[in-house]
Amino acid sequence: MPVSVHPDTALILIDIQTGMDHPKWGPRNNPGAEKNAARLLFAWREAGRPVFHVQHSSQHLSSPLHASKPGFRLKPLVEPAYGEPVIVKNVNSAFIGTTLDEQLRARGIHELVIAGLTTPHCISTSVRMAGNLGYGVYLPSDATAAFQLMGPDGTPCDAETVHRVSLTTLHGEFAQVTDTESILRAGEGLSTTSTKTAV
């Protein structure tokens, strides 16, 4: 299915935080995910399309994503520009306990591109909820990533398998899984009438 991005399609960047580099998470796939997310961010800013940043604030003091830790900070590669909303969440979904849905609806936004970390957790949960709320969602597979997970029987599942299976469970029902290049091509020449945000 071809990608068709509207001028008011919002880019949602989820949990691209420095704490995601902590060794506690284990082996990871797709080391280029953040760079692809940054490519999308640059294109959205250039076109004046809406951008939202989502930042996870863990309730566990030991977590690298706790607000008191340096890892809470969003990575400089995708640091919010002036005027770009930052949504702080405490659970996997970007829509639970936040004003994200209200802000999107207030701006008449019905279509989303969602990227960030990690594929089986906050990306999957947010994409599923966005689909259930009626949003059309594009999910660039190369702008998200997964960590190795341990199965209930103690057998490790490698990061690439976790990533691919997570995307498979989302595609065609909650989102259209695609790639960064396809989204960028679909958005070429599209801009809004709003003032462009400075980088």
C-alpha positions as CSV (number, residue, x, y, z in Angstrom):
1,M,0.0,0.0,0.0
2,P,1.5,3.4,-1.0
3,V,2.2,6.0,1.6
4,S,0.2,9.3,1.3
5,V,1.2,11.9,3.9
6,H,-1.2,14.9,4.4
7,P,0.1,18.4,5.2
8,D,-1.3,18.2,8.7
9,T,0.1,14.8,9.5
10,A,1.8,14.9,12.9
11,L,5.1,13.4,13.7
12,I,5.2,11.8,17.2
13,L,8.6,11.0,18.6
14,I,8.5,8.7,21.5
15,D,11.1,8.1,24.3
16,I,14.2,8.9,22.3
17,Q,16.0,9.5,25.6
18,T,19.7,9.2,26.6
19,G,18.7,6.6,29.2
20,M,17.9,4.2,26.4
21,D,21.7,3.8,25.9
22,H,22.0,2.3,29.4
23,P,23.6,-1.2,29.3
24,K,20.8,-2.6,31.6
25,W,18.5,-2.9,28.5
26,G,20.8,-5.4,26.8
27,P,21.5,-6.0,23.1
28,R,19.6,-3.9,20.7
29,N,18.9,-3.9,17.0
30,N,18.7,-1.0,14.4
31,P,21.4,1.4,15.7
32,G,20.3,3.9,13.0
33,A,16.8,4.4,14.4
34,E,17.6,7.7,16.0
35,K,19.2,9.1,12.9
36,N,16.1,8.1,10.8
37,A,13.9,9.7,13.4
38,A,16.0,12.9,13.1
39,R,15.6,12.8,9.3
40,L,11.8,12.8,9.8
41,L,12.0,15.6,12.4
42,F,14.1,17.8,10.0
43,A,11.6,17.2,7.2
44,W,8.6,17.9,9.4
45,R,10.2,21.2,10.6
46,E,11.2,22.2,7.1
47,A,7.6,21.7,5.9
48,G,6.0,23.3,9.0
49,R,4.1,20.2,9.9
50,P,3.2,19.5,13.5
51,V,5.7,17.7,15.8
52,F,5.1,16.2,19.2
53,H,7.8,14.8,21.5
54,V,6.9,12.2,24.1
55,Q,9.2,11.7,27.1
56,H,8.9,8.8,29.6
57,S,9.2,9.6,33.3
58,S,9.6,6.3,35.0
59,Q,8.1,5.9,38.5
60,H,10.9,3.6,39.5
61,L,13.8,5.5,41.1
62,S,16.3,2.9,39.8
63,S,15.3,3.4,36.2
64,P,17.6,5.4,33.8
65,L,14.4,7.1,32.7
66,H,13.5,8.5,36.1
67,A,13.1,12.3,36.0
68,S,16.0,12.6,38.5
69,K,18.5,10.8,36.3
70,P,20.5,12.2,33.4
71,G,19.0,9.6,31.1
72,F,15.6,11.3,31.4
73,R,16.8,13.9,28.9
74,L,15.8,13.6,25.2
75,K,18.7,12.9,22.9
76,P,20.3,16.0,21.4
77,L,19.7,14.6,17.9
78,V,16.0,15.0,18.3
79,E,15.9,17.8,21.0
80,P,12.7,19.8,20.8
81,A,12.7,23.1,19.2
82,Y,10.9,26.1,20.6
83,G,7.2,25.7,20.4
84,E,7.2,21.9,19.9
85,P,5.1,20.3,22.6
86,V,6.7,17.8,25.0
87,I,4.3,15.2,26.4
88,V,5.5,13.6,29.6
89,K,4.1,10.1,30.3
90,N,4.4,7.6,33.1
91,V,3.2,4.4,31.4
92,N,3.7,2.7,28.0
93,S,1.0,4.6,26.1
94,A,1.6,8.2,25.0
95,F,-2.2,8.7,25.3
96,I,-2.8,7.6,28.9
97,G,-2.6,10.3,31.6
98,T,-1.5,12.9,29.1
99,T,-3.1,15.6,26.9
100,L,-1.8,14.2,23.6
101,D,-5.2,13.2,22.2
102,E,-6.8,16.5,23.2
103,Q,-3.9,18.5,21.6
104,L,-4.1,16.5,18.4
105,R,-7.9,16.8,18.1
106,A,-7.7,20.6,18.9
107,R,-5.5,21.0,15.9
108,G,-7.7,18.8,13.6
109,I,-5.0,16.2,13.3
110,H,-6.2,12.7,12.1
111,E,-3.0,11.1,10.8
112,L,0.2,10.3,12.6
113,V,3.7,9.2,11.9
114,I,5.0,7.5,15.1
115,A,8.7,6.7,15.6
116,G,11.0,6.1,18.6
117,L,11.7,3.6,21.3
118,T,11.0,0.8,21.9
119,T,9.1,-1.3,19.3
120,P,7.4,-3.8,21.6
121,H,6.7,-1.4,24.4
122,C,5.9,2.3,24.1
123,I,5.7,2.3,20.4
124,S,3.4,-0.7,20.1
125,T,1.2,0.4,23.0
126,S,0.9,4.0,21.6
127,V,0.3,2.8,18.0
128,R,-2.4,0.4,19.1
129,M,-4.2,3.1,21.1
130,A,-3.8,5.6,18.3
131,G,-5.5,3.1,16.0
132,N,-8.3,2.5,18.4
133,L,-8.8,6.2,18.8
134,G,-9.4,6.5,15.1
135,Y,-6.0,7.9,13.9
136,G,-4.4,6.8,10.8
137,V,-0.9,5.7,11.7
138,Y,2.3,5.2,9.7
139,L,5.1,3.4,11.5
140,P,8.6,3.6,9.9
141,S,10.3,0.3,10.8
142,D,13.8,1.8,10.6
143,A,13.0,4.6,12.9
144,T,12.3,2.4,15.9
145,A,14.2,-0.4,17.6
146,A,13.9,-3.2,20.2
147,F,16.0,-4.8,22.9
148,Q,16.5,-8.5,23.5
149,L,13.8,-9.9,25.7
150,M,13.6,-12.9,27.9
151,G,10.7,-15.3,27.4
152,P,8.6,-16.7,30.3
153,D,10.5,-19.9,30.1
154,G,13.8,-18.1,30.4
155,T,14.7,-18.4,26.7
156,P,16.1,-15.2,25.2
157,C,14.5,-13.7,22.1
158,D,16.9,-11.6,20.1
159,A,16.3,-7.9,19.5
160,E,15.7,-8.3,15.7
161,T,13.1,-11.0,16.2
162,V,11.3,-9.0,18.8
163,H,11.3,-6.0,16.5
164,R,10.0,-7.8,13.5
165,V,7.3,-9.7,15.4
166,S,6.2,-6.5,17.1
167,L,5.9,-4.7,13.7
168,T,4.0,-7.7,12.2
169,T,1.4,-7.6,15.0
170,L,0.7,-3.9,14.2
171,H,0.8,-3.9,10.4
172,G,-2.6,-3.8,8.7
173,E,-4.6,-3.5,11.8
174,F,-3.3,-0.6,13.9
175,A,-0.8,1.0,11.5
176,Q,0.8,0.8,8.1
177,V,4.4,-0.3,8.7
178,T,6.7,1.4,6.2
179,D,10.1,3.0,6.2
180,T,11.6,6.4,6.6
181,E,12.4,6.9,2.9
182,S,8.9,6.1,1.8
183,I,7.5,8.6,4.3
184,L,9.9,11.3,3.3
185,R,9.1,10.8,-0.4
186,A,5.4,10.9,0.3
187,G,5.8,14.2,2.1
188,E,8.0,16.0,-0.4
189,G,6.5,19.3,-1.5
190,L,3.8,19.2,1.2
191,S,3.8,22.0,3.7
192,T,1.3,23.7,6.0
193,T,0.3,27.4,6.0
194,S,1.6,27.6,9.6
195,T,4.9,29.4,10.5
196,K,7.9,27.0,10.2
197,T,9.6,26.1,13.5
198,A,13.2,27.1,13.7
199,V,15.7,24.3,14.2
